[in-house]
Amino acid sequence: MKTNELSTCFITKNVDACRSFYELYLSAKAVFDCGWYINLRIGGDGPSIQFMQPQDGMQEFSGKGIALNFKVDDVDTEHARLVAAGLQVAKPLEDHPWGDRGFSIIDPIGNSLYIYSDREPVDEFKQYYKD
């Protein structure tokens, strides 16, 4: 299968809160917004994420078990910026032996947003990387 784009749509009654959060903290811009459905592009030309109010019996997202991973150039700068903006960090900024440095925050509907930059993995984890 050749896929041109992959995005995630969360069914939630909190579309407005999600819009505000992603615009304020992740530089998202709406590329489509009809009120009950919004498509947000992260960082100008980055990936997109959608939020939609439940329609026709759709089950609302429960906010459990989802982690969205955001790879950035400088995780330390992003951490400092988001902490200064008043966001609470769910998992602290730290280096991980598998080859990244990252931290987590939580969005308005309970998604864990893992923000990270690549680092050299320790020898134990190098064997798991595939080209």
Number of C-alpha atoms within 10 A of each C-alpha: 3 4 5 5 7 8 10 12 14 21 22 23 16 15 21 17 14 20 20 13 15 20 17 13 14 15 13 23 19 17 11 12 14 8 11 16 19 22 21 24 22 18 14 13 9 10 15 20 18 20 23 21 19 16 11 5 6 10 11 14 16 13 17 10 8 11 15 13 13 16 15 14 10 14 21 17 10 18 21 11 13 16 12 10 11 8 14 13 15 13 14 12 18 13 17 14 15 17 18 18 20 26 22 22 20 18 16 16 18 15 19 21 19 18 22 25 17 17 14 14 17 12 11 9 12 13 9 10 9 5 3
